[in-house]
Amino acid sequence: MKFSPPKTLILFFLGLIAAGTALLSLPAAHIFSGFSFITNLFTSVSAVCVAGLSIVNIGEYYSTFGQIIILTLTQLGGLGYMFVSTVVTLTLGKMALKDRRIMQELFDLSSFKGLKHLLSKAIIFVLGIEFVGTVVLTLIFLKDFSFLKSIYLGVFYSITAFCNAGFSVFNDSLAMFAGNPAILYAIAVLILFGGLGFFVIVDIYDKYKEKRRHLSTHTKVVLFVTAIITGLSFLLFLFSDALKGQGLFYLINNAFFQAISARTAGFYTVSPSFFNEFTEIVLMIFMSIGGAPGSAAGGIKVTTVALICVFVKSVLTGDKDYVLFKRRIPSDLVKKALVIFIIFFALIALSSLVLMLQENYLRPITVVFEVISALATVGLSLDITPDLSLVGKIYVLIAMIAGRIGILTMLIVMVNPIAKKKKIKYPEGRVLVG
């Protein structure tokens, strides 16, 4: 039976979710006897979709075996189908035609030449970054924990941070480390690398190794937009009421950490329940944007925002070309960005309305925040996830799957579409706008 690339991706993620749910339902995966199917399903979906939302504290609900299952699901979900297929390629020395097509469409490449080398290099970088992160975090954790515990925490947080999944074995995320800048900056750097995307990491490395004069346009756009959004987010938290009343260095360290984490990962040192409504609204915008294509982060992606801005500028100035960093952007990419933008926010509106009807006792802004966090696979919550009804939890669960699978599927469907020849060419019609 043949499956199209979108169907193959969907089956991969759904299969991973099913396997994760089954493994988390094993008695050895729980600290206490008995289990809740919806809890295990929700946790499996959240791990595979690298969201980090949870209806239980995984450090208290799941055993070490269960936590390792969650960690494995997060790693596989974060790296995705492309890296799984590459591992098969490296092992068997060949790649199926359907896998080649998926890789080409995901990476927007015109041919398969060099793709194996690119992905192999990306895997080495990813595992290398996670290994370095593990070593650094282990050394930091040694000040407060035993050697074996420190290694475990180092591995756990290195993987979850790089994969932009906000799972924590502590019941207050990372609030207990709010005064430890070493941990905050180490995890922030891992989150940042994971959110930049595999293309950017490889491109930066190749530029300095091969001494090329320029980075690719994609890398420039990702770095530029990420820097702007991170800077704005930093200012947001720097002047937020949630961080007031502490020393200057504490304020700067935690504002920077929250600026990096709150946009894509979901870790926190100050509970989002302490945010005022202004912070919540602005943060929802940043969460919707997310990280870069080819990364573990969700959202509409920073490149989509850049193309939307270029489109608006083009319309306002009457310029027929879409230009970024002195490079003309093909119009089909701008159209894809517009479609992704519209579909994503339409999903937010629809999902929020449905969840509001179900959980009518909650503040509307709280519901919208939860939906955006799920769709953008961020993982932050205003402390309502455990209290949602069964139907409400299922809605959030579906939103996480849609955010992880839906955006990927849309990208695949829209890349290199097969143009259909129109037999009829209709006369032009005009409508009023604005």
C-alpha positions in Angstrom: 0.0 0.0 0.0 1.4 3.4 -1.0 1.1 6.5 1.2 1.6 10.1 0.2 4.2 12.0 2.2 1.6 13.8 4.3 -0.1 10.5 5.2 3.3 8.9 6.0 4.1 11.7 8.4 0.7 11.5 10.0 1.0 7.7 10.4 4.5 8.1 11.9 3.4 10.5 14.6 0.2 8.7 15.3 2.1 5.4 15.6 4.6 7.0 17.9 1.7 8.4 20.1 0.0 5.0 20.2 3.3 3.2 21.2 4.0 5.8 23.8 0.5 5.5 25.3 0.9 1.7 25.5 4.3 1.9 27.2 3.1 4.6 29.6 0.2 2.3 30.6 2.6 -0.4 31.8 2.6 -0.8 35.6 6.4 -0.2 35.7 5.8 3.3 34.2 3.9 4.5 37.3 4.9 5.3 40.8 1.5 4.2 42.2 -0.7 1.3 41.1 -3.4 1.9 38.6 -3.4 4.4 35.7 -5.5 6.8 33.8 -5.7 6.1 30.1 -6.5 9.8 29.2 -3.5 10.9 31.3 -1.1 8.5 29.5 -2.6 9.5 26.1 -2.3 13.2 26.9 1.3 12.8 28.1 2.2 10.7 25.1 0.7 13.3 22.7 2.4 16.1 24.5 5.8 14.4 24.4 5.6 13.4 20.7 4.4 16.9 19.8 7.2 18.4 22.0 4.5 20.5 23.7 5.3 19.9 27.3 1.7 20.4 28.5 0.8 18.0 31.2 -2.2 17.2 33.4 0.0 15.6 36.1 3.4 16.3 37.5 5.5 13.7 35.7 8.1 13.6 38.4 5.5 12.5 40.9 3.2 10.4 38.7 5.6 8.5 36.5 8.5 6.3 37.6 12.0 6.7 36.2 11.1 4.1 33.6 8.0 6.2 32.6 10.1 9.4 32.5 12.6 7.7 30.2 9.7 6.7 27.9 8.6 10.4 27.9 12.1 11.5 27.2 12.4 9.0 24.3 9.1 10.2 22.8 10.3 13.8 23.1 13.5 13.0 21.3 11.9 11.1 18.5 9.1 13.7 18.2 11.5 16.6 18.3 13.8 15.3 15.6 10.9 14.0 13.6 10.5 11.7 10.7 13.3 13.2 8.7 16.0 12.1 11.2 14.4 8.7 11.8 14.6 8.0 8.0 18.2 9.3 7.9 19.2 6.8 10.6 17.7 4.1 8.5 19.7 5.4 5.5 22.9 5.4 7.4 22.3 1.9 8.7 21.1 0.3 5.5 23.0 2.5 3.1 19.9 3.4 1.1 16.7 5.3 1.3 13.3 4.4 -0.1 11.9 6.7 -2.9 9.0 7.9 -0.7 11.5 8.8 2.0 13.5 10.8 -0.5 10.4 12.7 -1.6 9.5 13.5 2.0 13.0 14.8 2.7 13.1 16.9 -0.4 9.7 18.4 0.3 10.5 19.1 3.9 13.8 20.8 3.0 12.5 22.4 -0.2 15.3 20.9 -2.2 15.2 20.4 -5.9 17.2 17.1 -5.8 18.3 14.4 -3.4 22.0 15.0 -4.1 23.7 16.0 -0.9 20.6 15.5 1.2 22.1 12.4 3.0 25.2 14.3 3.8 23.2 17.3 5.0 21.0 15.3 7.3 23.9 13.2 8.6 25.8 16.3 9.5 22.6 17.7 11.2 22.2 14.6 13.3 25.8 14.8 14.4 25.4 18.4 15.4 22.1 17.7 17.3 23.5 14.8 19.2 26.7 16.8 19.8 24.9 19.8 21.2 22.7 17.6 23.4 25.8 15.8 24.7 27.6 19.0 25.5 24.4 20.2 27.2 24.2 17.0 29.2 27.8 17.4 30.4 27.4 21.1 31.4 24.1 20.6 33.2 25.4 17.5 35.0 28.3 19.5 36.4 25.9 22.2 37.5 23.5 19.8 39.1 26.3 18.1 41.0 26.2 21.0 43.5 22.7 19.9 44.7 22.3 16.3 43.7 24.1 13.0 43.7 26.3 11.9 40.8 23.8 9.5 39.2 20.9 11.9 39.8 22.9 14.7 38.3 23.6 12.7 35.1 19.9 11.8 34.8 18.8 15.4 35.2 21.5 16.5 32.8 20.3 14.1 30.1 16.6 14.9 30.8 16.9 18.6 30.6 19.4 18.7 27.8 17.0 16.7 25.5 13.8 18.4 26.6 15.4 21.9 26.3 16.9 21.3 22.8 13.6 19.7 21.7 11.8 22.8 23.1 9.5 20.6 25.2 8.9 22.1 28.7 8.7 18.8 30.6 10.1 19.0 34.1 10.5 16.4 36.9 10.1 19.2 39.4 6.6 20.3 40.4 7.4 24.0 39.8 9.2 23.6 36.4 12.5 25.5 37.0 11.3 27.9 39.7 13.7 26.4 42.3 16.6 27.4 40.0 15.5 31.0 39.5 18.6 32.1 41.5 21.0 29.8 39.6 22.1 31.7 36.4 24.3 28.8 35.3 21.3 26.5 34.8 19.1 29.2 33.3 21.7 30.2 30.7 22.6 26.6 29.9 19.0 25.6 29.3 18.3 28.9 27.4 21.1 28.2 25.0 19.9 24.7 24.3 16.4 26.0 23.7 17.7 28.7 21.4 19.7 26.1 19.3 16.7 23.8 19.2 14.5 26.7 18.0 16.9 27.9 15.3 16.6 24.8 13.2 18.9 22.3 11.7 19.5 24.3 8.5 20.7 27.3 10.4 23.1 25.4 12.7 24.7 23.6 9.7 24.8 26.7 7.6 26.6 28.7 10.3 29.1 25.9 10.8 29.8 25.5 7.0 30.3 29.3 6.7 33.1 29.4 9.2 34.6 26.1 8.3 34.6 26.7 4.5 35.1 30.4 5.0 32.2 31.4 2.8 31.5 35.1 2.6 27.7 34.9 3.2 25.2 33.0 5.1 22.1 31.8 3.2 19.1 34.1 3.0 17.1 31.6 5.2 19.7 31.7 8.0 19.8 35.5 7.9 16.1 35.8 8.1 15.9 33.3 11.0 18.6 35.0 13.0 17.3 38.5 12.4 13.7 37.8 13.3 14.7 35.6 16.2 16.9 38.4 17.6 14.1 40.9 17.3 11.4 38.7 18.9 13.8 37.7 21.7 14.7 41.3 22.4 11.1 42.4 22.5 10.2 39.4 24.7 13.1 40.3 27.0 11.9 43.8 27.4 8.4 42.5 28.1 9.6 40.3 31.0 12.1 42.9 32.2 9.3 45.3 33.0 6.7 42.6 34.0 5.1 42.8 37.4 5.9 39.0 37.8 9.6 39.7 38.2 9.5 42.8 40.3 10.9 43.0 43.8 14.1 41.1 43.1 17.7 42.2 42.5 18.9 43.6 39.2 20.9 40.5 38.2 18.0 38.2 39.2 15.7 40.3 37.1 18.0 40.3 34.0 18.7 36.5 34.3 15.1 35.5 34.6 13.8 38.0 32.1 16.3 36.6 29.5 15.4 33.0 30.4 11.7 33.6 30.2 12.2 35.5 26.9 13.9 32.4 25.3 11.7 29.7 26.9 8.2 31.2 26.9 8.2 31.6 23.2 8.9 28.0 22.2 9.8 25.7 25.1 7.4 26.2 28.1 9.9 26.1 31.0 9.4 28.8 33.5 11.0 30.2 36.7 7.9 32.3 37.5 4.5 30.7 37.0 2.5 32.2 34.1 -0.4 32.5 36.6 1.4 35.6 37.9 1.5 37.3 34.6 -0.9 40.3 34.1 -3.2 40.4 31.1 -0.9 42.6 29.0 1.9 40.1 29.4 -0.4 37.2 28.6 -1.6 38.9 25.3 1.8 39.8 24.1 3.1 36.4 25.0 0.4 34.7 23.0 1.6 36.6 19.9 5.2 35.5 20.5 4.1 31.9 21.1 2.1 31.9 17.9 5.3 32.9 16.0 7.4 30.1 17.5 10.8 29.1 16.1 12.3 28.3 12.7 11.4 25.8 10.1 13.3 22.5 10.5 13.5 23.0 14.2 11.7 21.4 17.2 9.7 24.5 17.8 6.1 25.0 16.7 4.1 28.1 15.7 3.8 29.6 12.3 7.6 30.1 12.2 9.8 33.2 12.2 10.3 33.0 8.4 6.5 33.1 7.8 6.4 36.3 9.9 9.2 37.8 7.8 7.4 36.9 4.5 4.2 38.4 5.8 6.0 41.6 6.7 7.6 41.7 3.2 4.2 41.2 1.6 2.6 44.0 3.5 5.6 46.3 2.7 5.3 45.4 -1.0 1.5 46.2 -1.0 2.0 49.5 0.8 4.9 50.6 -1.5 3.5 49.3 -4.7 6.6 47.2 -5.3 6.0 44.0 -7.3 9.0 42.2 -5.9 9.3 40.7 -2.5 12.8 41.5 -1.2 14.7 40.2 1.9 18.4 41.0 2.5 18.8 42.1 -1.1 17.4 38.8 -2.4 14.1 38.5 -4.4 11.7 36.0 -2.7 9.6 33.9 -5.1 5.9 34.8 -4.9 4.9 31.2 -4.3 6.7 31.2 -0.9 4.9 34.4 0.1 1.6 32.8 -0.8 2.5 29.8 1.3 3.3 32.1 4.2 -0.1 33.8 3.8 -1.9 30.5 3.8 -0.1 29.2 6.8 -0.8 32.5 8.7 -4.5 32.4 7.8 -5.0 28.7 8.6 -3.1 28.8 11.9 -5.1 31.7 13.3 -8.4 30.3 12.0 -7.6 27.1 13.9 -6.9 29.2 17.0 -10.2 31.0 16.7 -12.2 27.8 16.0 -10.5 25.8 18.8 -10.9 28.6 21.3 -14.6 29.0 20.6 -15.1 25.2 21.0 -13.1 25.1 24.2 -14.9 28.2 25.6 -18.3 26.5 25.1 -17.1 23.4 26.9 -15.2 25.2 29.7 -17.5 28.2 30.1 -16.4 28.8 33.7 -12.9 29.9 32.5 -11.8 33.4 31.5 -11.8 33.7 27.7 -8.2 34.9 27.6 -7.1 31.8 29.7 -8.7 29.5 27.2 -7.2 31.3 24.2 -3.8 31.1 25.9 -4.2 27.4 26.4 -5.2 26.8 22.8 -2.3 28.8 21.4 0.1 27.0 23.7 -1.2 23.7 22.4 -1.3 24.6 18.7 2.1 26.2 18.9 3.4 23.3 20.9 4.9 25.6 23.6 3.6 24.0 26.8 2.9 27.0 29.0 -0.4 27.1 30.8 -2.2 29.4 33.1 -2.7 26.4 35.5 -5.9 25.2 33.9 -4.7 22.0 32.1 -5.3 19.6 35.0 -8.7 21.1 35.7 -10.1 20.7 32.2 -13.0 18.3 31.7 -12.4 15.1 29.8 -13.8 16.7 26.6 -11.7 19.8 27.2 -8.5 17.7 27.6 -9.4 15.9 24.3 -9.7 19.2 22.6 -6.3 20.3 23.8 -4.9 17.0 22.8 -6.2 17.4 19.3 -4.8 20.9 19.2 -1.4 19.6 20.0 -1.5 17.0 17.3 -2.8 19.6 14.8 0.0 22.0 15.7 2.7 19.3 15.2 1.3 17.4 12.3 -0.9 20.0 10.7 1.7 22.6 10.1 4.1 20.0 8.7 1.4 18.6 6.4 0.5 22.0 5.2 4.1 22.7 4.3 4.5 19.4 2.5 1.2 19.9 0.5 2.1 23.4 -0.5 5.7 22.7 -1.6 6.1 22.1 -5.3 2.4 21.6 -6.0 1.4 19.9 -9.2 -0.1 22.6 -11.4 -3.3 21.6 -13.0 -4.0 22.7 -16.5 -7.2 24.8 -16.6 -9.4 24.1 -19.5 -11.4 27.3 -19.0 -10.0 30.7 -18.4 -12.6 32.9 -16.8 -12.9 36.7 -17.5 -11.5 39.0 -14.8 -13.7 40.3 -12.1 -13.2 43.1 -9.6 -14.3 43.5 -6.0 -14.0 46.3 -3.5 -11.6 45.8 -0.6 -10.7 47.8 2.5 
